[in-house]
Amino acid sequence: MDIKEFEIVKENVNAPENEFDSHAFIREFIKRYPQSYGALLIKHKNVNTANAEIANFLRRNDGDLHIIKAEEDVISKDILGYDVPNALWRKI
């Protein structure tokens, strides 16, 4: 994964709003970088693990990406259409 990919996606997720959740981020990432997401699926052979890698990348690089994880989680549809809790991020 390339931090430049994430920077571009982060700036465009839910623009001009200042918040986005991990599911929205992943959907936008898939739209913009389908080959990178495909590589994650091949690497992990599992959608949940591939998505967890993206979520962990956000957590580890929150300062560089100028985002902060909100204290509360939100419920939204994952890429398989299930309503599940996930992280809410705020742009700073």
C-alpha positions in Angstrom: 0.0 0.0 0.0 1.2 3.4 -0.9 0.5 6.4 1.5 -0.1 8.6 -1.5 -3.0 6.4 -2.5 -4.5 6.9 0.9 -3.8 10.6 1.0 -5.7 11.1 -2.3 -8.6 9.0 -1.1 -8.8 10.6 2.3 -9.1 14.1 0.8 -12.0 12.9 -1.4 -14.0 10.7 1.0 -17.3 12.4 1.9 -15.9 15.8 0.7 -16.6 18.5 1.9 -17.6 16.8 5.1 -14.9 16.5 7.9 -15.8 12.9 8.9 -15.8 9.6 7.2 -16.0 6.0 8.4 -13.7 3.1 7.5 -16.3 1.5 5.3 -16.6 4.7 3.2 -12.9 4.9 3.0 -12.6 1.3 1.8 -15.3 1.8 -0.8 -13.5 4.8 -2.2 -10.2 3.1 -2.1 -11.6 0.2 -4.1 -13.0 2.6 -6.7 -9.8 4.5 -7.2 -7.3 1.7 -6.7 -8.9 -1.7 -7.6 -5.6 -3.3 -8.4 -4.2 -2.4 -5.0 -7.3 -3.7 -3.3 -7.1 -6.9 -5.4 -3.5 -7.4 -4.3 -4.6 -7.2 -0.7 -7.3 -9.8 -1.4 -4.8 -12.1 -3.0 -2.3 -11.5 -0.1 -4.8 -12.3 2.6 -7.3 -14.5 0.8 -10.0 -12.9 2.9 -12.1 -9.7 2.6 -12.2 -9.0 6.4 -8.4 -9.4 6.8 -7.7 -7.2 3.7 -10.1 -4.5 5.1 -8.4 -4.9 8.6 -5.1 -4.1 6.9 -6.5 -0.9 5.5 -8.0 0.0 8.9 -4.7 -0.7 10.7 -2.9 1.5 8.1 -5.3 4.4 8.9 -4.6 3.9 12.6 -0.8 3.7 12.2 -0.6 6.7 9.8 -3.3 8.9 11.3 -0.8 11.8 11.9 0.6 11.7 8.3 -2.9 11.5 6.9 -4.2 14.3 9.2 -7.0 12.3 10.6 -8.0 11.3 14.2 -10.2 8.4 15.2 -13.3 9.5 17.0 -14.1 8.0 20.4 -17.4 6.6 19.1 -17.8 3.9 16.4 -20.6 4.1 13.8 -22.7 1.4 12.2 -22.5 1.3 8.4 -22.6 -1.1 5.5 -19.4 -3.0 4.8 -18.5 -3.8 1.2 -20.6 -7.0 1.5 -23.6 -5.0 2.5 -23.7 -6.0 6.2 -24.4 -3.3 8.9 -21.5 -3.5 11.3 -19.6 -1.2 13.6 -16.5 0.5 12.4 -14.3 3.4 13.1 -15.3 7.0 12.5 -12.5 9.3 11.4 -12.3 13.1 11.5 -10.1 15.2 9.3 -7.8 17.6 11.2 
